[in-house]
Protein backbone atom coordinates (compact mmCIF):
# COMPACT_ATOMS: atom_id res chain seq x y z
CA UNK A 1 0.00 0.00 0.00
CA UNK A 2 1.14 3.57 -0.68
CA UNK A 3 -0.17 4.47 2.79
CA UNK A 4 -0.04 2.31 5.93
CA UNK A 5 -3.32 0.58 6.68
CA UNK A 6 -3.59 2.49 9.96
CA UNK A 7 -4.11 5.66 7.89
CA UNK A 8 -7.60 4.38 7.10
CA UNK A 9 -8.44 3.05 10.58
CA UNK A 10 -9.85 4.49 13.79
CA UNK A 11 -7.19 2.84 15.91
CA UNK A 12 -8.86 4.11 19.09
CA UNK A 13 -11.72 1.68 18.34
CA UNK A 14 -9.38 -1.31 18.53
CA UNK A 15 -9.25 -4.12 19.47
CA UNK A 16 -11.96 -5.32 17.11
CA UNK A 17 -14.80 -7.65 18.11
CA UNK A 18 -14.15 -10.39 15.54
CA UNK A 19 -13.27 -13.89 16.71
CA UNK A 20 -9.85 -15.46 16.29
CA UNK A 21 -9.57 -16.78 12.74
CA UNK A 22 -12.51 -14.79 11.36
CA UNK A 23 -11.99 -13.78 7.74
CA UNK A 24 -13.63 -10.39 8.01
CA UNK A 25 -10.37 -8.62 8.79
CA UNK A 26 -8.90 -10.00 5.56
CA UNK A 27 -11.87 -8.71 3.56
CA UNK A 28 -11.68 -5.32 5.27
CA UNK A 29 -7.97 -5.11 4.45
CA UNK A 30 -8.80 -5.92 0.81
CA UNK A 31 -11.31 -3.05 0.77
CA UNK A 32 -8.75 -0.61 2.17
CA UNK A 33 -6.06 -1.72 -0.28
CA UNK A 34 -8.58 -1.19 -3.10
CA UNK A 35 -9.40 2.33 -1.90
CA UNK A 36 -5.70 3.10 -1.59
CA UNK A 37 -4.88 1.74 -5.06
CA UNK A 38 -7.47 4.08 -6.58
CA UNK A 39 -6.01 7.09 -4.76
CA UNK A 40 -9.37 8.04 -3.26
CA UNK A 41 -9.44 10.85 -0.72
CA UNK A 42 -10.97 9.77 2.60
CA UNK A 43 -13.37 12.71 2.44
CA UNK A 44 -14.74 11.37 -0.86
CA UNK A 45 -15.63 7.96 0.59
CA UNK A 46 -18.69 7.03 2.65
CA UNK A 47 -19.13 3.55 4.08
CA UNK A 48 -22.53 2.17 5.10
CA UNK A 49 -23.44 -1.04 6.92
CA UNK A 50 -26.42 -2.76 8.51
CA UNK A 51 -26.27 -5.21 11.43
CA UNK A 52 -24.04 -8.26 11.92
CA UNK A 53 -20.39 -9.24 12.30
CA UNK A 54 -19.44 -7.78 8.91
CA UNK A 55 -21.49 -4.66 9.52
CA UNK A 56 -19.26 -3.73 12.44
CA UNK A 57 -16.47 -2.98 9.93
CA UNK A 58 -17.30 0.72 9.32
CA UNK A 59 -16.88 1.39 13.03
CA UNK A 60 -13.14 0.84 12.54
CA UNK A 61 -12.81 3.00 9.41
CA UNK A 62 -11.69 6.62 9.34
CA UNK A 63 -14.20 7.67 6.67
CA UNK A 64 -17.66 9.14 6.96
CA UNK A 65 -19.55 6.02 8.05
CA UNK A 66 -23.13 5.04 8.81
CA UNK A 67 -24.10 2.01 10.90
CA UNK A 68 -27.78 1.48 10.12
CA UNK A 69 -30.61 -0.92 10.94
CA UNK A 70 -30.76 -4.61 10.05
CA UNK A 71 -30.99 -5.18 6.30
CA UNK A 72 -31.38 -1.51 5.41
CA UNK A 73 -27.82 -0.55 4.49
CA UNK A 74 -28.63 -0.26 0.77
CA UNK A 75 -31.69 1.89 1.47
CA UNK A 76 -29.60 4.36 3.48
CA UNK A 77 -26.80 4.20 0.90
CA UNK A 78 -29.28 4.98 -1.88
CA UNK A 79 -30.33 8.13 -0.04
CA UNK A 80 -26.71 9.21 0.46
CA UNK A 81 -25.79 8.60 -3.18
CA UNK A 82 -28.88 10.42 -4.46
CA UNK A 83 -28.08 13.48 -2.35
CA UNK A 84 -24.29 13.33 -2.85
CA UNK A 85 -23.72 11.62 -6.22
CA UNK A 86 -20.01 12.53 -6.27
CA UNK A 87 -19.30 10.43 -3.17
CA UNK A 88 -17.85 6.94 -3.48
CA UNK A 89 -20.42 5.03 -1.41
CA UNK A 90 -19.41 1.55 -0.23
CA UNK A 91 -21.78 -0.87 1.47
CA UNK A 92 -20.16 -3.49 3.73
CA UNK A 93 -22.61 -6.19 4.74
CA UNK A 94 -22.94 -9.84 5.68
CA UNK A 95 -24.82 -12.63 3.96
CA UNK A 96 -27.65 -12.62 6.52
CA UNK A 97 -28.03 -8.85 6.58
CA UNK A 98 -27.93 -8.54 2.78
CA UNK A 99 -29.58 -11.67 1.42
CA UNK A 100 -32.33 -12.20 4.02
CA UNK A 101 -34.01 -9.10 5.47
CA UNK A 102 -32.12 -6.90 3.00
CA UNK A 103 -32.78 -9.02 -0.07
CA UNK A 104 -35.48 -6.81 -1.54
CA UNK A 105 -33.26 -3.72 -1.25
CA UNK A 106 -30.47 -5.64 -2.99
CA UNK A 107 -32.43 -6.59 -6.10
CA UNK A 108 -33.90 -3.12 -6.48
CA UNK A 109 -30.55 -1.35 -6.03
CA UNK A 110 -29.23 -3.59 -8.82
CA UNK A 111 -32.33 -2.95 -10.94
CA UNK A 112 -31.94 0.81 -10.58
CA UNK A 113 -28.22 0.47 -11.35
CA UNK A 114 -27.38 3.12 -8.79
CA UNK A 115 -23.63 3.74 -8.48
CA UNK A 116 -23.00 1.90 -5.19
CA UNK A 117 -20.33 -0.68 -4.44
CA UNK A 118 -21.58 -3.53 -2.25
CA UNK A 119 -19.18 -6.01 -0.68
CA UNK A 120 -20.86 -9.04 0.89
CA UNK A 121 -18.77 -10.69 3.60
CA UNK A 122 -20.20 -14.18 3.06
CA UNK A 123 -19.38 -16.57 5.91
CA UNK A 124 -22.51 -18.69 5.30
CA UNK A 125 -23.94 -18.13 8.79
CA UNK A 126 -25.40 -15.59 11.20
CA UNK A 127 -22.25 -15.17 13.28
CA UNK A 128 -23.26 -12.34 15.59
CA UNK A 129 -26.44 -13.99 16.83
CA UNK A 130 -25.12 -17.47 17.65
CA UNK A 131 -24.97 -19.29 14.33
CA UNK A 132 -28.42 -19.50 12.77
CA UNK A 133 -28.51 -20.53 9.11
CA UNK A 134 -28.62 -17.77 6.50
CA UNK A 135 -29.76 -17.69 2.85
CA UNK A 136 -26.14 -18.56 1.98
CA UNK A 137 -25.77 -21.64 4.22
CA UNK A 138 -25.06 -24.63 1.95
CA UNK A 139 -27.58 -27.46 1.82
CA UNK A 140 -26.90 -30.15 4.40
CA UNK A 141 -24.66 -28.01 6.61
CA UNK A 142 -25.27 -27.59 10.32
CA UNK A 143 -26.40 -24.47 12.17
CA UNK A 144 -27.97 -23.75 15.54
CA UNK A 145 -31.34 -23.55 13.77
CA UNK A 146 -30.55 -26.60 11.61
CA UNK A 147 -29.15 -29.17 14.08
CA UNK A 148 -29.88 -32.05 11.67
CA UNK A 149 -28.68 -30.28 8.54
CA UNK A 150 -29.94 -27.37 6.47
CA UNK A 151 -32.55 -28.48 3.90
CA UNK A 152 -32.81 -25.29 1.80
CA UNK A 153 -30.81 -24.35 -1.29
CA UNK A 154 -28.60 -21.24 -0.95
CA UNK A 155 -28.72 -18.26 -3.31
CA UNK A 156 -26.13 -17.73 -5.99
CA UNK A 157 -25.90 -14.05 -5.04
CA UNK A 158 -23.75 -13.05 -7.99
CA UNK A 159 -26.19 -14.60 -10.46
CA UNK A 160 -29.14 -13.03 -8.64
CA UNK A 161 -27.64 -9.54 -8.60
CA UNK A 162 -26.50 -9.64 -12.23
CA UNK A 163 -29.92 -10.92 -13.33
CA UNK A 164 -31.50 -8.00 -11.46
CA UNK A 165 -29.48 -5.51 -13.54
CA UNK A 166 -26.12 -4.80 -11.87
CA UNK A 167 -23.27 -3.43 -13.98
CA UNK A 168 -20.53 -5.53 -12.36
CA UNK A 169 -20.46 -8.70 -10.25
CA UNK A 170 -17.50 -10.68 -8.97
CA UNK A 171 -16.56 -13.22 -6.35
CA UNK A 172 -13.38 -13.70 -4.35
CA UNK A 173 -12.17 -15.38 -1.18
CA UNK A 174 -10.09 -14.61 1.88
CA UNK A 175 -7.54 -17.15 0.67
CA UNK A 176 -7.16 -15.21 -2.59
CA UNK A 177 -6.75 -11.89 -0.75
CA UNK A 178 -4.76 -9.95 -3.36
CA UNK A 179 -7.08 -10.84 -6.27
CA UNK A 180 -10.04 -9.97 -4.02
CA UNK A 181 -8.63 -6.47 -3.49
CA UNK A 182 -8.23 -6.01 -7.24
CA UNK A 183 -11.83 -7.10 -7.83
CA UNK A 184 -13.05 -4.58 -5.25
CA UNK A 185 -11.01 -1.82 -6.91
CA UNK A 186 -12.62 -2.66 -10.27
CA UNK A 187 -16.04 -2.63 -8.64
CA UNK A 188 -15.50 0.82 -7.12
CA UNK A 189 -14.39 2.19 -10.49
CA UNK A 190 -17.58 1.01 -12.24
CA UNK A 191 -20.24 3.65 -12.98
CA UNK A 192 -23.24 1.63 -11.90
CA UNK A 193 -24.26 -0.89 -9.27
CA UNK A 194 -21.34 -3.20 -8.50
CA UNK A 195 -21.27 -6.23 -6.26
CA UNK A 196 -18.45 -8.37 -4.86
CA UNK A 197 -19.11 -11.52 -2.89
CA UNK A 198 -16.19 -12.20 -0.55
CA UNK A 199 -16.14 -15.78 0.77
CA UNK A 200 -15.07 -15.47 4.41
CA UNK A 201 -14.56 -18.00 7.18
CA UNK A 202 -16.33 -18.29 10.53
CA UNK A 203 -14.52 -20.93 12.61
CA UNK A 204 -16.55 -20.13 15.72
CA UNK A 205 -20.02 -21.02 14.51
CA UNK A 206 -19.96 -22.40 10.96
CA UNK A 207 -16.64 -24.18 11.14
CA UNK A 208 -17.09 -25.76 14.55
CA UNK A 209 -20.45 -27.25 13.59
CA UNK A 210 -19.27 -28.47 10.19
CA UNK A 211 -16.01 -30.27 11.02
CA UNK A 212 -13.77 -27.32 10.08
CA UNK A 213 -12.57 -26.29 13.49
CA UNK A 214 -9.97 -23.67 12.65
CA UNK A 215 -9.31 -20.93 10.13
CA UNK A 216 -6.50 -22.79 8.34
CA UNK A 217 -8.81 -25.69 7.51
CA UNK A 218 -11.45 -23.27 6.23
CA UNK A 219 -8.94 -21.32 4.15
CA UNK A 220 -7.68 -24.57 2.67
CA UNK A 221 -11.30 -25.42 1.78
CA UNK A 222 -11.56 -22.10 -0.08
CA UNK A 223 -8.36 -22.86 -1.95
CA UNK A 224 -9.51 -26.35 -2.96
CA UNK A 225 -13.08 -25.40 -4.00
CA UNK A 226 -12.55 -22.09 -5.82
CA UNK A 227 -11.94 -22.16 -9.58
CA UNK A 228 -11.60 -19.43 -12.17
CA UNK A 229 -13.98 -19.16 -15.14
CA UNK A 230 -11.23 -20.36 -17.45
CA UNK A 231 -10.47 -23.38 -15.29
CA UNK A 232 -14.19 -24.12 -14.93
CA UNK A 233 -14.63 -24.19 -18.70
CA UNK A 234 -12.26 -27.18 -18.84
CA UNK A 235 -14.06 -29.18 -16.15
CA UNK A 236 -16.95 -31.59 -16.53
CA UNK A 237 -20.22 -31.04 -14.60
CA UNK A 238 -19.16 -33.81 -12.24
CA UNK A 239 -15.78 -32.16 -11.63
CA UNK A 240 -17.51 -28.81 -11.02
CA UNK A 241 -19.72 -30.29 -8.34
CA UNK A 242 -19.14 -28.54 -5.00
CA UNK A 243 -16.88 -25.95 -6.69
CA UNK A 244 -17.56 -22.22 -6.99
CA UNK A 245 -16.27 -19.75 -9.55
CA UNK A 246 -14.18 -16.73 -8.57
CA UNK A 247 -13.18 -13.62 -10.50
CA UNK A 248 -15.24 -11.26 -12.67
CA UNK A 249 -18.55 -12.98 -13.34
CA UNK A 250 -20.50 -10.33 -15.22
CA UNK A 251 -20.10 -6.82 -16.65
CA UNK A 252 -22.42 -4.63 -18.67
CA UNK A 253 -22.97 -0.95 -19.46
CA UNK A 254 -26.33 0.53 -18.48
CA UNK A 255 -27.61 4.05 -17.69
CA UNK A 256 -26.78 4.96 -14.10
CA UNK A 257 -29.57 6.00 -11.70
CA UNK A 258 -28.24 9.27 -10.25
CA UNK A 259 -27.32 10.56 -13.71
CA UNK A 260 -30.88 9.89 -14.88
CA UNK A 261 -32.18 11.54 -11.72
CA UNK A 262 -30.02 14.63 -12.35
CA UNK A 263 -31.42 14.93 -15.88
CA UNK A 264 -34.96 14.91 -14.45
CA UNK A 265 -34.02 17.68 -12.01
CA UNK A 266 -32.55 19.78 -14.83
CA UNK A 267 -35.60 19.25 -17.01
CA UNK A 268 -37.97 20.13 -14.18
CA UNK A 269 -35.92 23.23 -13.26
CA UNK A 270 -35.90 24.41 -16.88
CA UNK A 271 -39.66 23.93 -17.14
CA UNK A 272 -40.17 25.91 -13.94
CA UNK A 273 -37.89 28.73 -15.16
CA UNK A 274 -39.67 28.83 -18.54
CA UNK A 275 -43.03 29.22 -16.79
CA UNK A 276 -41.91 32.08 -14.54
FENWO-V634578 format. One line per field, one symbol per residue. psi: psi as a letter, one per 30 degrees, with the letter a starting at -180 (. if undefined). Layout:
psi=???
//
This chain:
psi=keklfffgliffflllfklkfkfeeeeeeeeeeeeeffhkkefgkkkklckleeffefffkhlkljjalkfgeeeeeeeeeeeiffkjjkjklleeeefcfgeeeeeeeeefhkikjkjjjjggljefhghlllfgkkkflklegifgkkflklljeeeeeeefglfkklkaleeieeeeeeeeeeeefkiakkkkkjjlkieeeeeefhhifleeeeeeeeeffkkleeeeffkleeffkgllklakfkklklkkefeeeeeeeeeeeeeeeff.
//
